[in-house]
Amino acid sequence: MYLVIVYATTDGQTRKIARFAADRLAATGHSVELLDAQDTEGLDLARFDGAVLAGSLHAGGYQKSLARFATDQAAALALMPTLFLAVSLSAAGNDPDDWAGLRRCLAEFEADTGWTPGRVEHVAGAFRFSEYDFFRAWAMRRIADQKGEQVDPGKDKEYTDWAALVLTLDGWVAGLSPRVSPRVKGGAA
């Protein structure tokens, strides 16, 4: 299979998740192209058997570059198997209000972009204090405190369940079928 992973990241955790996904899929025999959503101009999705999009939720929305890609490629994405890795800190918990918020943000993303993922997997993110400025670190400590989380402001804290992500990727790719290329008239395919 020839797969593309398009991601957008704010603090780096989604990039780490996308790279992990690319490594896992390549290790299981697939060809993978990994692209930052900002670097996808002119990308022809018809070359791929499936697409994984990954973005993180911040302040109620996913990155603009990922939304722009999904909007621009909605028709092509609709013709292929897709997996959306929706990264957030809320996915680390079991709070019903948080999960309702995740579903609402996903529905808004789908409505805004015109793209409905074939499969969505909510992936827990991380506190990336090494990436935050003073004000963002303060805000993230406050959020952690409100959720009863103990964080050391000088250290990152990761919630991503890598084993669960392996199962998600393996399960998704197991259901894919390679695209059949049309034969060229008068010659070999």
N, C-alpha and C positions, 0 to 999 in steps of 0.2 A: 504494500500500500504506500502511496505517496500522500503524506499528510502535511498540512500547514497549521502552525500555532501562531496566532496573532494575539499579542498581549499589550496591555497598558498598565503602568505601575506609577505609584506616587512615592512610596518610600522604599521600594525594592523587594517586598515580599512576594508580590505577584510575579515579578521577573524571576525570582527564585523558584516559584511554583511552575512557571512556564518552562524554565530550563529543566527542571526535574521531569516534567511531562515529556519534553523532547528527548531527554536521555532515556527514559523508560521505554518510550515507543521505539526509539532507535535500537535499544538493546533487545527488543523482541522482534527485530527484523524489518522494521518499517523505515522508509526514507522520510525524513522530517525536515521541514524548513521552518525556522523560528524567526519571527519578525516582530519588532516593535510596531505598534499600530501607527506610529508617526512615519514609518518607513515603508508604507504599502502602496504608494502611488503607482498606478499602472499594473498592479498585481492581477494576474489572470487566474481566477479560482478554478477555471475549467481544467487546469493541469492537475488538480488534486482529487483524491478519492474521498477526503473528509477534511473538516476544519475544526480546530479547537480555538475558541476565543477565551481569553482570560482577562478579567478586569477586577479592580477592587472598588468597594463602595466607600465613599467619603462624603460626608455632609449630604447624604440622601441621593447621591448620584454616582454613576461610573464615569471614568475619565472621558473627556470630550473627544480625544483622538480615537478611542475605541467606539464611541457612539457614532462618530463620523464614518469610520470604516464600516460598521454594521449597516448604517443608512445607505452608504454608497454601494455596498455589496449585497444588500438584502435579497435581491432577485437571485443572484448566483448562490448565496448561502441557502436559499430555500430549495435549491436543486440538489443539495448534497447532505450527507449526514453531518451533523454538527453537535458539538459539546460546548457548553458555556460553563467555565469555572468561575463562579461568582465568589470572590474573596471578600471576607469581612470579619471583623472581630465578633460581631453578633452571632456568626455561625459557630462560634466556640461554646456558646451557652444554650440553655434550654428555656429561656424566657419567652413565653408565648407572645408578648408584645413585640419583642425583638424580631421574632420569626414572622410575625404579621408585617412588620416594617420591611423585612427582606423581600417578602412576596410583593408588597406594594411597590418597592423600588424596582424590582424586576419587571413588574407589569408596566410601569412608567417607561422603563428602558425599551421594552418591546413596542409599546405604542409610539414612542418618539422615533425609533429607528425603522419600524416596519419589519423587523426581523424577529421571528419566534424560534429560539433554539430548539433543536431536536431533543436535546437532553440538557438539563441544568443540574449542576452539582455545586452546592454551597460549601465552600472550603474556608476553614478557619484561618485567619491571618496571624498577625503578630503585632506586638508593640515594638516599634523600631526606634528606640530612644537615640540610637547612634545617628539617625537620620533627621531628627527633629531639631528645630530651632528652639529657643527658650520658651516662647509662647505656646508653640505646639506641644512641647514636652509638658508644660504646665497643664494644658487642656487634656492631654491624654492621661496624665496622672489623676486628674479629677474624674475622668470617665472611669478609669480603673477603680478608683475609690468608691464611686457610686455603685459599681457592680460587685463590690466586695473582693476585688482582686488585689493581691499583694504584688506590687511591682517595685523593682529597684530602679529608680530613675536613670541610673547610669548604665543599665544593662538592658539589652533587648530581651523580650520574652515571646517565644514562638508557641503558637497554638495549633499550627498545621499538623494534621494527622497524616503523615506520609504513607503509612500502610494502607489507610483507607483510600488515599489518592491512587495508589497502585491498583487497588481493586476496581476503582472507578474507571481508570484508563484501560485496564485489561478487559473489563466487561464491555466498555463502549467499542473498542477496536475489534473485539471478537464478533460483533454483530455487523461489521462492515463487509461490503462486497466491492472488489475493484471495479472501476468503471471500464466499460468495454470501449476501446478506441475504434472509431469508424475506419474501415479499410479504405486505403487510397485507391482510386480507380486506376486500373492498368498497372498496378505495381504491388509490391509486398507491403504488408502493414508495418 
